[in-house]
Amino acid sequence: MKLIRFGQPGAERPGILVDGVRKDVSAHVSDFDRAFFQSGGLDRLAQLVTGTLPDVPEGARWAAPVARPGKVICIGLNYSDHAKESNMPIPAEPIVFQKGANTVVGPYDPILIPRRSEKTDWEVELGVVIGRDARYLESADVALDYVSGYCISHDVSERAFQLERGGQWTKGKSCDNFNPLGPWLSTADEVPDPQALSMELSVNGRRMQTGSTATMIFGVAYLVHYLSQFMTLEAGDLISTGTPPGVGLGMKPPTYLRRGDVVDLSIEGLGCQRQVCEDA
C-alpha cells in the first residue's frame, strides 16, 4: 500500500495511491501520525483499498506522506564512497544527528536557499518511517518488524553552516524546507529488501548521484536496532539513512545550489521528487 497526503500546508489530509490515482481516506483516518501507526492503523486502512473512495482533487498539492514526525534522525557518512569524497574516515559506528521537524515538506515544494547561504547541497536518501515504538530491541533480526514503510528523503544541507560554524551539524541541516519527503510511503510489505534499491539525483538535468542502498555501511535493520539502544524510536519517527556519492561538497570544484536550480531525485519503487530552488 502507498500512503500519500495532500492539501495546503497546515490543512493536509491523508490518502492512498491506488493504481496511480490518489484517493482520499480522510473520512476514515484523521492523519498518518504517531497515533495512527501505534494503534495499528495500517491494518485498518488496508480494508479500505478494495472499497469506493473519492478521488483527491486534481492539482491538489502533494504533501509529505506522514505528518510532522516527532524525530527526524539522520545517519552521516553511511556510504563508503560518500565518506571518501568528503575526505572523512569510514565510521566504526553510525554517525547520528537530527534535523528539525520544520524541515519536512512535500516532494514538490521548493528548496529554500537560506539567507547568507553559499553552500546549499543535495543528498538523496532512503527514508524509514517507524511503525511502532522501539526501545532496546534485542537484535537487528527483529528490527524490520518495527518499520511501517519507506520513502524518498531529501536531506538538504548547508555545508558552511554545518562544517564551518562550530558545534554539531544541526545548524546546517535544519533550515526550513530542508527535508522534502515522498511522494508516497510504500508500506514495508511492498519493499521486501530495502538494501536493494537503486537511487539517483540530478541538478538541472545533469546526473550528480547514482547509487544503491546495497552499498550502505550500516543497513536499515542494523540502524533501527542500534538507534533503539540510545533512544525510544516512536511510531511516526523518520530515519534518513545516508546518501551515496555525488554531493556538491565532493565535486572538484565544489558545486552548490542557487536560485532557479531544479533538483530531480528518485529511488526504485518509491517514486520521484522535483524541487525548484528559491531564496528564503
Summary of the structure (lengths in Angstrom):
residues: 280
radius of gyration: 17.8
end to end distance: 35.2
largest distance: 54.6
contacts: 999
relative contact order: 0.21
helix: 19%
strand: 33%
